[in-house]
Amino acid sequence: MALQQTIDLALASNIGEGGLPRTAVEAALAVVGKGMKRLAEEDATGRLPLLHIPRATDDFDAVRAAASWLRRDATDVVFLGTGGSSLGGQTLAQLRDYAVPGAGRFTESPRVHFLDNLDPVTFDHILHKLPLSSTRFVAISKSGGTGETLMQTIAVLSALDRAGLRARPNEIFLGLSEPRPPGGRNALRDLLEPEGVRFLDHHGGIGGRYSVLTNVGLLPAAAMGLDIAAIREGAAEAYEPFRNGTDAKYTPAALGAALNIATILEGKGIAVTMAYADRLERFTRWWVQLWAESVGKEGKGSQPVAAIGPVDQHSQMQLYLGGPNNKLFTVLTTGVAGQGPLMDGKLAQRAGEPGFGGRHMGDLVAAQGRATADMLARNGRPTRQIHVEKLDERALGELLMHFMLETILTAYALGVDPFDQPAVEEGKILAREYLAQGA
Ligand SMILES: O=P(O)(O)OC[C@H]1O[C@](O)(CO)[C@@H](O)[C@@H]1O
């Protein structure tokens, strides 16, 4: 197990009255224990395929074949799609420097782009810059009906047309969506299949924000040369305590859920995840969607906030330490001590920081992650620490599964459905109405 979690700095017995009473966490653990039993039943009946996916290997060949098709002679691979159809892939791709400030520019060919937002200026710019004949596009939408993804796809098809490539979208495009429901529609398939574009099937029983371990996340990962088997093996580690009947208090995801529930019931309505690694920035954004759409309903839930260290110490820390004590903090660190540039002693002296001399950049980051957790605790802010020594495919797979399980258990305990998102549908309908009226 790569993930080490400790909740000591969340408890009032250790950090004072701002912390969580042990009794509140124990009461929440009892409720979470029932949720674990419910998950065991879902596992036994096969109703929740998410619980089986970490051990599955039968789809690897299809994912790897599609990934090598995407890479073949390609300068660029562009993933279209939004929310859960993109953030999981982005999270995994960050292990290969995707969207890492500065470093992302130096990634090897093919360059990988995730276009998850709908911004006309960005889209015009990208379509103008991309070498279209050597670019592969993947349109991903579980439902096949998301307006933003359909508009992106139409825009790319039209750009191919203008570039004289309209005859070959099947050589340039790949689709990933649910099979068409019997007698029903799938707009993305309706759009692309007449062009001869091939589709991979989205797993019908796994919702978008839980789909990172399916072909939705693994295809981009494989296209970037990541070890997709290791990702699933890591996920299986996070699920193992559920399989072998471990008590909730020794099961990291269950303990995390109990901490969140106790915090919410104590009236602290904000959950902050602060990761001390550039390569976990997309992970924090993935978690924000997972948490927000799964837990925030029927007037319940907590507000997820993503932060990155040390940079956000210089923007958010003042509020965290000095503002209202209404948050649960998760400080996520990796084993960076001894890594990165070595600080020259004389230069460190000249900079007025003799303590830097002979130390690595990672030493300071490791110290900062530790100091942040301790400072939060000293100020009575409940803080959980999660550490993964080596951030690789296995560790990331474990983190992803941990947070999915923690989210489901929290939603169960709050009495809400972790798998729907009824509120967002209303906005989509209204936007379509405004568009029809000429917006
Ligand atoms: O994969 P789809 O069906 O295009 O949906 C994209 C995203 O839109 C949502 O349905 C919310 O509008 C998310 O839950 C989902 O991840």
The ligand as a Gaussian input file, in Angstrom:
#p B3LYP/6-31G(d) Opt

LIG

0 1
 O      -19.438000      12.261000     -20.456000
 P      -20.581000      13.141000     -20.729000
 O      -21.883000      12.397000     -20.825000
 O      -20.348000      13.984000     -21.959000
 O      -20.744000      14.134000     -19.521000
 C      -19.748000      15.058000     -19.193000
 C      -19.970000      15.589000     -17.805000
 O      -21.216000      16.271000     -17.733000
 C      -21.884000      15.967000     -16.518000
 O      -22.926000      15.091000     -16.830000
 C      -22.418000      17.191000     -15.823000
 O      -23.068000      18.019000     -16.694000
 C      -20.834000      15.267000     -15.680000
 O      -21.377000      14.473000     -14.683000
 C      -20.068000      14.539000     -16.721000
 O      -18.811000      14.100000     -16.275000

